[in-house]
Amino acid sequence: MKKSSPGAVRDVAQELGLREGQSLELLKELHILTREGKLNQDSRRKLKQVYHLYRFIEELLQELEPGLSEGEGLTLADHGAGKSYLGFIVYDLYFRRLAAGRVYGIETRAELVQKSRELAQRLGFERMSFLNLSVAESMQSQELPARIDVVTALHACDTATDDAIAFGLQKQARAMVLVPCCQAEVARALNAGKALSLSRTPLAELWRHPLHTRELGSQITNVLRCLYLEAMGYQVTVTELVGWEHSLKNELILARYTGQRKRAAAQRLREILAQFGLQALLQTRFRLPEGQPPESAGVA
């Protein structure tokens, strides 16, 4: 196979709007580029999405890197990694230039894990690990370090985002990047208590119809997640991943650990759960520390 000259590679990268030094071979392996190095419209949209998310992650990594001890490397765990598009792009654009650090892809489908391992080996991405685990299993796995710097979960369905948050709290993550998808747990709980709620408050009209139940359940879920993260010591920002023309599931939750647990967030979390009849979630998804939380307890 004829090799492209460095100049030709630079020209192609500029034409496609790629980052300097980015691996064209990786983009071909991920089927973002064709074998001829072409980029179709669907691939262009996919690349735009990945780049947009990468910019947020890059900013977080740059914030965290100066605080590392000599010889210490950043760690990133990507939950529900799938084909590991995100993990490979983050490694290629950021971790590859570093002397230390590791990216972990966590995925339940064994065949995707194996393919990712083989691709990382072919590309020489030595500091990537792919684990065939659920989020719950990963919390107990000896293959992961006790602490993870950044936790990501892209389009994690239903309660998988909550599992990723629980993983991040256990691993004392310094940042989390979450793009939730298809939340149904809260909608099911709203539906189960609908008759009682309708008799108790006119606000229950907001979820009387099944379509509204699903939409409101999704909205409430993400609001509760943000309050929970704030109550556990994170500064939270909510924005769009990309424009609505690309995906209807594009809410991006960015959480940076500050150590300042917000009492007001914990109180509002409890009040919202009570208002909507969801107090049982305090024993499962949104476990808060006993008593009044100190303002600066938690991750060092």
N, C-alpha and C positions, 0 to 999 in steps of 0.2 A: 504494500500500500504506500503510495507516494506521500511523503511528509510535506506539510505546508511550511513555508519559510516563516520566521518570526514576524517579518513585516506583513505578510499576508494574514497571519493570525491577528495581528493588531488591527488591521483594516477591517476584518470580519467583526471583531469585537466592538469596534467603534460604530460600525454600521448597525449592529444589532442592539447597541446601547448597553453592552455588558460592562461589568466592573473590570478595572485593570488587573491583569494577572489571573482572571477567572479561568477555570478549566473548561475548555470547549468539549473535551472528551466526556467530562461529567455531564454536561448538558445534553450531549448525544445519548449517553447511557440512560438519562432520565426521560428521554424522548421529548425534551423541550426543543432540541435542534434535531433536524434530520441528519442522516449520515453525510449528506453533502453540505452540512452547516447552514441550512436554511431554517427560517423561523416562520411558521404559519400563524394565522391570526389567533387561533385557539391557544397555541403555545405562547404567543406574545401576551395574551391576557393572563395566563398562568404565571409567566415570568414576572409580570407586573405585580401580581398579588404577592408572590414570594419576596420580591425586592422590597415591596412596601412594608411587609412584616419584618423583614430582615433589618430595615433601618431602625425600627424600634428596638430590636434585640441588640443591634450593634451599639446603640447609644447606652444601653444598660451595661453591656460588657465593658465599654470604655470607662464607665463610671466605677465599675468594680475592680478593674485591673490594677489601678494604682495602690489599692489597699492590700494587695497580696504580699506575702513574705517572699524573700528571695528563693527561687527554685519552685515556688508553689504555682500551680496552674489552675485556671478557671475550669469549672465543671458545669455542664448543661445537660439536663435530662428532658427528652422530648417524649411525652406520653401519647399513646395512640399514634405512633410514628408512621404507620402504613408503609409506603415505599420509601419513607425517610427523605422526601424532597427537601423539607426544611432543614433537617439535620445535616445533610450533605452540603447544602448551600452555605449554611452557617460555618461549617468546618472549612470549606473551600475558601470562603471570603475572609474568615477571621482566625480560626484556630490553626490553620495550616502554617501561618507565618510565625506562630508562637513556639517557644522551645518546650512548653509544657501545657497541660490542660487536656480535657477529654470530653467528647460528646457521646451521650448514651441515648440510643433509640430503644424505646420500650413498646413492644407490640405483641398482641396475642396470637396473630396468625403466623405460624411457624414458617410457611413457605416464603413470606415477605421478609422475615428475619434472615433466613438463609440467603436470599438474593441480595439483601443489603450487605451482609458479611462478605459475600463474594465480590460485590462491586467495590467495597472499601479496600479489599485486598488488591484488586486489579489496579486501582488508582493510587495505591500507596498511602492511603489515609489511615495511618497506623494507630492513631489515638481516637478511633471510633469504636464503640462497642454496641452490639445489638442483642437485646435480651428478649427471649420469648416468655414474657410474663404479663400478668394482669397488673393493674395498679396496686391492688391489695397485696399481691405476691411480691411486687417490687419493694414494698415497704419493709419486708422481712429478708430480702435477698442479700446474701453476703457478696454478691457481685457488684454491688453499688457501695460507694463510700458513705460514711455516716452523715456527711453534709454535702449538699448540692448548691451551687451558687445560683443557677437560673433554672427554673422549671417552665416548660412550655407545653401547651396542649392546644392544638389547632383543630377546630371543628370536632371537639370531643363531645359525643352524643350523650344526651340525657344526663345521668349522674356521673359520667366519666370526668366532667369538669370538677365536680365536687371531690371526686377521688384524687384528682391531680392536686387540688388545693390541700387536701389532707396529707398527701405525700410531701408537698412543699413545706407544710408546717412541721411535719416530723423531721424532715431533712434540713430544717432551719434555713430554708432558701432565702437568699438576699433579694431575689426578684422573681416574679411570676408573670408570664405572658399567656393569656388565656383567650381563646376564641370559642365561646360556647355554641352548642348546636342542639336542636331538638329536645328541649327540656320538657319532661312529662310528669315528673314525680310530684311537683307542687300542683299541677293541673289535676292529677288524680285525687289528691287530698282535697282540693277545692270542690271537686265534683262529688266526693263522698259526703261532704257536709253541706251540700247546696241547699237542701230543704230547710235545715235549721237556720242557715245564714239568711235565707230569704225572709224568714219570719222575724229575724232579729234586727236586720238593718237593710235599708234601701240600697246600700252600696253593693249588696250581693247581686243586684241587677247587672253589675259589671261582668259577672261570669255566669249568668243564667243560661245563656245559649252556649252550646258546645264549642263553637268556633271561638267565642270570646273567652271561654274557660282556658282553652289552649294558649291563646295570645296573652291573656293576663297572667297565666301561670308562668309563661316564659319571662315576661317582664319582671314579675315579682321575684322569680328565682335569681335573676342577675342582680337585682337591687339587694336582696338578702346576702348574696355572695360578696358584694362590695362592702356592705356594712360589717360582715363577718371578718373580712380581711382587715378592715380598719380597726375593729375591736381587738384583733390579734397583733396589731403593731405595724400595719402596712399603710403606706400612702397610696391611694388608689386614683387612677385616671381611667376614664372610659371614653373611647373614641371609635371611629369607624375604621375597619381594616382597609376596605376599598369602597368605591361608590356602589350604590344599590343596584346598578345595572349588572354587576358581576355576581352578586350573591345576596340573598335575603338574610343569611346567617353571618353577619360580618361585624358583630359587636366585639370590640377588642378591649379587654380588661388588663391594664398594666398595674402591677403592684410592686412597690419598692419598700423594703423593710427599713423602718426608721427606729423601731423599738418603742414608739409612743403609742401605747394602746389607748384608744379613744373610748372613754366611758360613755359618752353620748351615743356613739355608734352601737355599743352593746345594748344600751337601753332602748334605742329605736328598733334594733333588731328584735328584741323581746316584744316590744309593743306591736310591731307589724305582724309578727307571728300570732300574737293573741288576737289582734283585730280580724285576721283572716282564718282563725281557728286552726292554726298550724303549729301549735305549741309542741307537738310531738317531735318536730324537727330539732328542737333544742337538745334532744337526747341522741340524735343521730348525726345529721349534717352540720349542725351549728352549735357544737359543744363549746360553751364558754367557760373560762376558768372560774372556780368557785370563789364567791365573795367579790369584793370590789377590786378589779384588776389594777395593779400599780401602773403608773404612766410609762415606765421605762424597763419593764421586765421582758425577758425573752432572749432572742438571738443576740449574741455578742457582736 
